[in-house]
Amino acid sequence: MDQPRRLVLASTSRYRKELLGRLGLAFDTAAPGVDESVLPGEAPAGTALRLAIDKARSLKDKFKDCLIIGSDQVASCGGERLGKPGGHANAVRQLRALSGKTAQFDTAVALLDARSGAMQSRVVPCQVAFRQLDDALIEAYLRREQPYDCAASAKAEGLGIALIARIETEDPTSLIGLPLIALTEMLSRAGLPVL
């Protein structure tokens, strides 16, 4: 089917690319090149929203007639931000800290109509309650899945689900990194319905 507008995902994340692919729309991806530093006093949801908007805007001049999607996720627990661990030792530390606790994942999505300048944006929160995790369980999980590029060191869409007691969110795709329920509503308002 012919799409009325070209769609661009301002991300190099394979997870976001896979999620967007579920919608069956043709799209391009491009690196947004945005400084992801946290601003002083900024709440996790505020960081996620600002970065999602900045990512979409960063490609406006390159893709002048397109709909551009920006997204960002910030995970936190007890006031501490949980980034991507990058390696085994950090992942062990994160999972030990999350044992028996609930983490908050704030995932923002922004849709910029580069033609008109109209911006839609939204933060979709998700709470993830972790089971009690002992060192043997943590080691077994990390050896098998190696989720070193995932915030909070667990992939809920994979084997990491075994570490989780409960997930509370209005959009399960938000936890993976791109809230598709919110995005499909935005795309429809922008004149690019998924169905």
One Martini backbone bead per residue (centre of mass of N, CA, C, O) as a GRO file, in nm:
protein
  195
    1MET     BB    1   0.099   0.034   0.018
    2ASP     BB    2   0.050   0.366   0.009
    3GLN     BB    3   0.208   0.629   0.161
    4PRO     BB    4   0.148   0.960   0.244
    5ARG     BB    5   0.404   0.928   0.443
    6ARG     BB    6   0.708   0.963   0.560
    7LEU     BB    7   0.902   0.757   0.786
    8VAL     BB    8   1.096   0.830   1.091
    9LEU     BB    9   1.348   0.688   1.298
   10ALA     BB   10   1.514   0.832   1.581
   11SER     BB   11   1.714   0.552   1.568
   12THR     BB   12   1.946   0.265   1.663
   13SER     BB   13   1.745   0.075   1.784
   14ARG     BB   14   1.648  -0.251   1.754
   15TYR     BB   15   1.393  -0.246   1.931
   16ARG     BB   16   1.245  -0.011   1.793
   17LYS     BB   17   1.250  -0.127   1.509
   18GLU     BB   18   1.088  -0.383   1.572
   19LEU     BB   19   0.836  -0.244   1.680
   20LEU     BB   20   0.766  -0.070   1.430
   21GLY     BB   21   0.743  -0.318   1.236
   22ARG     BB   22   0.463  -0.422   1.346
   23LEU     BB   23   0.287  -0.198   1.176
   24GLY     BB   24   0.363  -0.214   0.852
   25LEU     BB   25   0.549   0.023   0.795
   26ALA     BB   26   0.728   0.239   0.624
   27PHE     BB   27   1.082   0.297   0.717
   28ASP     BB   28   1.329   0.495   0.856
   29THR     BB   29   1.662   0.538   0.981
   30ALA     BB   30   1.822   0.763   1.230
   31ALA     BB   31   2.058   0.937   1.382
   32PRO     BB   32   2.020   1.197   1.617
   33GLY     BB   33   2.250   1.333   1.787
   34VAL     BB   34   2.203   1.346   2.113
   35ASP     BB   35   2.229   1.481   2.417
   36GLU     BB   36   2.184   1.264   2.719
   37SER     BB   37   2.197   1.450   2.940
   38VAL     BB   38   2.128   1.539   3.256
   39LEU     BB   39   1.947   1.764   3.419
   40PRO     BB   40   1.919   1.954   3.673
   41GLY     BB   41   1.643   1.822   3.851
   42GLU     BB   42   1.554   1.597   3.663
   43ALA     BB   43   1.318   1.392   3.588
   44PRO     BB   44   1.282   1.101   3.431
   45ALA     BB   45   1.033   1.184   3.256
   46GLY     BB   46   1.161   1.451   3.157
   47THR     BB   47   1.397   1.329   3.009
   48ALA     BB   48   1.244   1.148   2.812
   49LEU     BB   49   1.080   1.375   2.677
   50ARG     BB   50   1.306   1.562   2.584
   51LEU     BB   51   1.460   1.346   2.412
   52ALA     BB   52   1.236   1.269   2.217
   53ILE     BB   53   1.204   1.553   2.099
   54ASP     BB   54   1.501   1.603   2.018
   55LYS     BB   55   1.525   1.366   1.822
   56ALA     BB   56   1.311   1.457   1.622
   57ARG     BB   57   1.430   1.750   1.569
   58SER     BB   58   1.723   1.663   1.464
   59LEU     BB   59   1.578   1.569   1.165
   60LYS     BB   60   1.420   1.802   1.022
   61ASP     BB   61   1.627   1.901   0.794
   62LYS     BB   62   1.663   1.613   0.656
   63PHE     BB   63   1.325   1.559   0.696
   64LYS     BB   64   1.102   1.786   0.583
   65ASP     BB   65   0.835   1.574   0.493
   66CYS     BB   66   0.818   1.418   0.765
   67LEU     BB   67   0.768   1.168   1.001
   68ILE     BB   68   0.903   1.190   1.336
   69ILE     BB   69   1.050   0.961   1.562
   70GLY     BB   70   1.076   0.982   1.915
   71SER     BB   71   1.270   0.811   2.182
   72ASP     BB   72   1.263   0.743   2.546
   73GLN     BB   73   1.432   0.590   2.837
   74VAL     BB   74   1.375   0.581   3.200
   75ALA     BB   75   1.523   0.424   3.470
   76SER     BB   76   1.405   0.354   3.814
   77CYS     BB   77   1.512   0.330   4.176
   78GLY     BB   78   1.493   0.502   4.452
   79GLY     BB   79   1.619   0.761   4.276
   80GLU     BB   80   1.771   0.568   4.078
   81ARG     BB   81   1.934   0.535   3.792
   82LEU     BB   82   1.899   0.295   3.507
   83GLY     BB   83   2.109   0.189   3.300
   84LYS     BB   84   2.314   0.053   3.092
   85PRO     BB   85   2.551  -0.171   3.188
   86GLY     BB   86   2.765  -0.304   2.951
   87GLY     BB   87   2.802  -0.543   3.174
   88HIS     BB   88   2.822  -0.786   3.407
   89ALA     BB   89   2.884  -0.639   3.676
   90ASN     BB   90   2.659  -0.422   3.649
   91ALA     BB   91   2.423  -0.622   3.623
   92VAL     BB   92   2.453  -0.749   3.898
   93ARG     BB   93   2.412  -0.490   4.061
   94GLN     BB   94   2.132  -0.421   3.958
   95LEU     BB   95   1.983  -0.688   4.036
   96ARG     BB   96   2.042  -0.673   4.335
   97ALA     BB   97   1.896  -0.394   4.375
   98LEU     BB   98   1.607  -0.514   4.253
   99SER     BB   99   1.551  -0.706   4.463
  100GLY     BB  100   1.217  -0.679   4.564
  101LYS     BB  101   1.159  -0.445   4.363
  102THR     BB  102   1.053  -0.133   4.209
  103ALA     BB  103   1.047  -0.021   3.882
  104GLN     BB  104   1.077   0.265   3.671
  105PHE     BB  105   0.940   0.323   3.338
  106ASP     BB  106   1.005   0.597   3.123
  107THR     BB  107   0.828   0.638   2.815
  108ALA     BB  108   0.890   0.825   2.528
  109VAL     BB  109   0.693   0.991   2.268
  110ALA     BB  110   0.752   1.143   1.942
  111LEU     BB  111   0.577   1.348   1.687
  112LEU     BB  112   0.699   1.493   1.390
  113ASP     BB  113   0.595   1.740   1.165
  114ALA     BB  114   0.809   1.875   0.943
  115ARG     BB  115   0.614   2.046   0.770
  116SER     BB  116   0.444   2.197   1.022
  117GLY     BB  117   0.573   2.143   1.333
  118ALA     BB  118   0.413   1.934   1.467
  119MET     BB  119   0.378   1.816   1.812
  120GLN     BB  120   0.383   1.499   1.966
  121SER     BB  121   0.348   1.383   2.317
  122ARG     BB  122   0.454   1.109   2.551
  123VAL     BB  123   0.422   0.942   2.866
  124VAL     BB  124   0.489   0.595   2.960
  125PRO     BB  125   0.433   0.415   3.231
  126CYS     BB  126   0.626   0.159   3.425
  127GLN     BB  127   0.591  -0.115   3.647
  128VAL     BB  128   0.852  -0.326   3.801
  129ALA     BB  129   0.839  -0.625   3.973
  130PHE     BB  130   1.071  -0.794   4.154
  131ARG     BB  131   1.202  -1.056   4.252
  132GLN     BB  132   1.376  -1.259   4.435
  133LEU     BB  133   1.738  -1.240   4.394
  134ASP     BB  134   1.986  -1.450   4.350
  135ASP     BB  135   2.299  -1.513   4.239
  136ALA     BB  136   2.233  -1.767   4.071
  137LEU     BB  137   2.004  -1.641   3.905
  138ILE     BB  138   2.159  -1.407   3.787
  139GLU     BB  139   2.380  -1.572   3.645
  140ALA     BB  140   2.198  -1.747   3.469
  141TYR     BB  141   2.067  -1.517   3.317
  142LEU     BB  142   2.319  -1.365   3.206
  143ARG     BB  143   2.437  -1.603   3.047
  144ARG     BB  144   2.186  -1.634   2.852
  145GLU     BB  145   2.110  -1.313   2.766
  146GLN     BB  146   2.285  -1.058   2.783
  147PRO     BB  147   2.149  -0.746   2.886
  148TYR     BB  148   2.369  -0.493   2.834
  149ASP     BB  149   2.146  -0.302   2.650
  150CYS     BB  150   1.958  -0.284   2.917
  151ALA     BB  151   1.767  -0.144   3.122
  152ALA     BB  152   1.810  -0.316   3.427
  153SER     BB  153   1.909  -0.607   3.306
  154ALA     BB  154   1.615  -0.674   3.154
  155LYS     BB  155   1.411  -0.887   2.942
  156ALA     BB  156   1.073  -0.909   2.916
  157GLU     BB  157   1.070  -1.038   2.611
  158GLY     BB  158   1.226  -1.258   2.762
  159LEU     BB  159   1.384  -1.423   3.020
  160GLY     BB  160   1.333  -1.183   3.226
  161ILE     BB  161   1.043  -1.266   3.315
  162ALA     BB  162   1.156  -1.456   3.555
  163LEU     BB  163   1.225  -1.185   3.742
  164ILE     BB  164   0.915  -1.118   3.739
  165ALA     BB  165   0.610  -1.042   3.913
  166ARG     BB  166   0.529  -0.746   3.782
  167ILE     BB  167   0.325  -0.552   3.545
  168GLU     BB  168   0.250  -0.191   3.509
  169THR     BB  169   0.051  -0.094   3.221
  170GLU     BB  170  -0.096   0.046   2.923
  171ASP     BB  171   0.188  -0.042   2.761
  172PRO     BB  172   0.400  -0.302   2.693
  173THR     BB  173   0.593  -0.156   2.477
  174SER     BB  174   0.727   0.051   2.665
  175LEU     BB  175   0.939  -0.141   2.799
  176ILE     BB  176   1.100  -0.187   2.523
  177GLY     BB  177   1.082   0.148   2.392
  178LEU     BB  178   0.781   0.168   2.229
  179PRO     BB  179   0.471   0.318   2.236
  180LEU     BB  180   0.227   0.196   2.027
  181ILE     BB  181  -0.039   0.311   2.120
  182ALA     BB  182   0.040   0.608   2.114
  183LEU     BB  183   0.156   0.611   1.824
  184THR     BB  184  -0.100   0.533   1.663
  185GLU     BB  185  -0.255   0.785   1.748
  186MET     BB  186  -0.058   0.992   1.629
  187LEU     BB  187  -0.058   0.894   1.336
  188SER     BB  188  -0.358   0.939   1.287
  189ARG     BB  189  -0.354   1.250   1.345
  190ALA     BB  190  -0.122   1.279   1.102
  191GLY     BB  191  -0.236   1.084   0.854
  192LEU     BB  192  -0.118   0.771   0.955
  193PRO     BB  193  -0.273   0.507   0.951
  194VAL     BB  194  -0.238   0.167   1.019
  195LEU     BB  195  -0.558   0.088   0.913
   0.00000   0.00000   0.00000
